[in-house]
Amino acid sequence: ETVLTQSPTTTAASPGEKVTITCRASSSVSYMHWYQQKSGASPKLWIYDTSKLASGVPNRFSGSGSGTSYSLIISSIESEDAATYYCQQKSSDPPTFGAGTKLELK
Amino acid sequence: EVQLVESGGGLVQPGRSLKLSCAASGFTFSNYYMAWVRQAPKKGLEWVATISTSGSRTYYPDSVKGRFTISRDNAKSSLYLQMNSLKSEDTATYYCAREPHYFDYWGQGVMVTVSS
């Protein structure tokens, strides 16, 4: 099983700051997908195939990476971005998720 | 608009069974793999099962293999999860999700509580 380790576990940022969330895989994967989940709501696909933004996702979000290291980057955080973000891979079975990164606004 | 609506959750005793349903609309159901993903209270996401478009192939993690069965009825645009021999660690919100290599649409989730 490919284990995904996200860092940081929790982070707080002020509006306008740049935020980077990292996801490291225990073995190489071809793509990484990211989900946003707000409190009490279902997860939403946010970034797929490493760098493609899902429909409706603001372009202040971006994704990058390859092999065992991937990142979700928010260029200038806004209050609506407060949520938990999960990475996920399906390059190897079984599909696995990271434990999540909780993003808070200061 | 893609919609996935789960039902069938509730409180069940350890060792008993429960069947979840997911009604899909807004897309051609038979063209997509479908999956169940769960989330224990205040925990992360865990993939539970996947089924191919025809239903001929199914996939499970070791944690539920042999206890859970995913199935589908393409004529009814419906997805199911039969859960047997339930354990306390199966307590979670269960989401139905469309799966074209990632989980692009999710239902609102249904809560399953396994407790005596």
Chai-1 contact restraints between the chains, C-beta under 6 A:
chainA,res_idxA,chainB,res_idxB,connection_type,confidence,min_distance_angstrom,max_distance_angstrom,comment,restraint_id
A,H33,B,Y102,contact,1.0,0.0,6.0,A-B,restraint_1
A,S42,B,W106,contact,1.0,0.0,6.0,A-B,restraint_2
A,S42,B,Q108,contact,1.0,0.0,6.0,A-B,restraint_3
A,S42,B,G109,contact,1.0,0.0,6.0,A-B,restraint_4
A,P43,B,W106,contact,1.0,0.0,6.0,A-B,restraint_5
A,L45,B,D104,contact,1.0,0.0,6.0,A-B,restraint_6
A,Y48,B,Y102,contact,1.0,0.0,6.0,A-B,restraint_7
A,Y86,B,L45,contact,1.0,0.0,6.0,A-B,restraint_8
A,K90,B,H101,contact,1.0,0.0,6.0,A-B,restraint_9
A,P94,B,P61,contact,1.0,0.0,6.0,A-B,restraint_10
A,P95,B,W47,contact,1.0,0.0,6.0,A-B,restraint_11
A,F97,B,G44,contact,1.0,0.0,6.0,A-B,restraint_12
A,F97,B,L45,contact,1.0,0.0,6.0,A-B,restraint_13
A,A99,B,G44,contact,1.0,0.0,6.0,A-B,restraint_14
A,G100,B,G44,contact,1.0,0.0,6.0,A-B,restraint_15
